[in-house]
């Protein structure tokens, strides 16, 4: 199965599938550092980010993927020294970021200067009732675009990243729902990098 | 189907296999990238061009001039072109992607030595992979009283890379190419040229006297594909004893005339010595806000709304950021001159004391005008979101009437495509660099098409009035080259043929082909 269908399958509400499916689609970029914790860096004060981070944590926990969370403001995330300090703290090899466009660009560039690779990058655009996602992935020709209703998107994104991190069962809908963000328009970026 | 994501034009896969194998011999396999995953960083662009048109076939990373020479022998043998990048941070101009599909990105980041910093003569000699952050740390660790002049990507950009693209900063050394001195260039045949006084063996004036003897060649290696620049001398400003940044705010759009007519004589007389900026209200707002939080109407934000937003957020319709440098005494004297001039023109002069310590817009301008590293201006990318940005950068005379005319021209086209005028003017020595960030959502194909069409129309409309851009992105290099006329194109071709007969260096760069 090619990378595009792999990601599409993760987006489906069903189970990921057999391990050979995941193994076929996985590459060293996807599985590098599998035994080590994932760091989730969320931008505080950014509409919709908190919900997405919270759901990511729930999904990763349910999938048995150890993780730590770091938070920073938008101002901190465009400061070289602050981002460098965050990168210094990465416990393992994988970082999921949830932040605005500017912060995401800077974070990824500074990480790339240390040899990191961006595995998945997704733009999320929020309207009143719907979220539009545009996902690009290393190794994927082109991008994948889909829309979710507002209540559902965080769960699906969480499962996307959990599956990308190698979870065979990328987290059911366990645990209490994260606090829902309002329907305010906005955009943010989520991404997975391997450092 | 090829195992490569792209092949160089006219090169058979079996020959490319051989070239890749030879690159691996020279560089080690880890420094030769040719899978889609590994090439992902070179595929990430912000301009509205389909990446398929700019997909590299590979990326290779030498760490010495000698390796570059060996690479070029391979390239000449198999006719595989290379696209040199320093740190590849040409955001809004193409980032690290090549002008045409199939080129091999020659990533010079491993050539990252600061060869020399002379604190008495105030220069540095650097390789392409040196970043402004690296040079900043070097200077700070040694407590040298020298300032840098970074462009907006700041820490991650390359002084050499930005200078050979003729980029700008905002201190008195803002015209980067003007303040460079002496290059080392690897030519397509592997010869190494040192320009200026560097051609003289044992010269110790390579970084202090620009012109050398006979024709001065440095310029032909900027924004060009005539050679690979592997060392560059840059002049560093001695830290002045005192520094006084300020902003002058003007309430109306038409005040650009008064602003420029006031600043020009002060700049030419070097009372205001730096490359300050004159930023439109929307630029100010876009750095620190999201568009959706301020305006939700369709199309470009109309002037009346911009005026209301400017007032509500305490910014001028135009905002002149500039500074005084020198001793406390000279600054005090020049302060009397500049404040009198700006106040007479109807501007409101404001300093840090007036604005307080936490004004983000003033603080980031204060920082860049003294050579500090900041990435605050990246906030522009949050204005629309979606990762799309493309710089339109025409040049005007430093005359109020000209800047007003260019603003009008730009707005007419931008508004037609529903794109906001997020623009400013950088105050040159007798010119203004008019910098407009075309911000759009790159995840939407319709927005991409709109942005691309808008840029093309801007080029046409400005060219009709005799205005050219000082720099352009990888998608428009051929078009812009045509606008500069057939004689220039012919001269460029002749130089290219003479220096690079096989066309292996960055074909298409600045519209120059073999």
Interface residues (C-beta under 8 A of the other chain):
Chain A: X27 X29 X75 X78 X79 X80 X100 X101 X102 X105 X106 X109 X110 X112 X113 X117 X118 X123 X125 X132 X134 X138 X139 X140 X141 X143 X145 X185 X186 X187 X188 X189
Chain B: X5 X35 X36 X37 X38 X40 X41 X44 X87 X89 X91 X131 X133 X154 X155 X156 X290 X292 X296 X360 X373 X375 X376 X378 X379 X380 X381 X382 X385 X386 X387 X441 X443
